[in-house]
Amino acid sequence: MAFIIAQPCIGEKSGECFQVCPVDCIHPRQDEPEFDQVEQLYIDPVNCINCGACASVCPVEAIYPEEDLPEEWKSFIEINAKHYQKE
């Protein structure tokens, strides 16, 4: 199970999460061209190693293990996955 970035990230994109990710699976980073064009950050479900480092530093508490994602944000599982399917 991967970690999922949910609703509280929309419009925030603070970046603490990608700064601590040991496998660089959270994008776009602030130095990537796509950063200004997306509403939130995304976790690559294939490369996420489930370490939880991102969740522990998120200032808006937007990151959850997939199995603990609140019901109202379950759609973000597919939203995160689709972001990486387009690449």
Beta strands, then each sheet from edge to edge (+ up, - down):
strand 1: 3-5
strand 2: 26-27
strand 3: 42-43
strand 4: 63-65
sheet 1: 1+ 4-
sheet 2: 2+ 3-
end
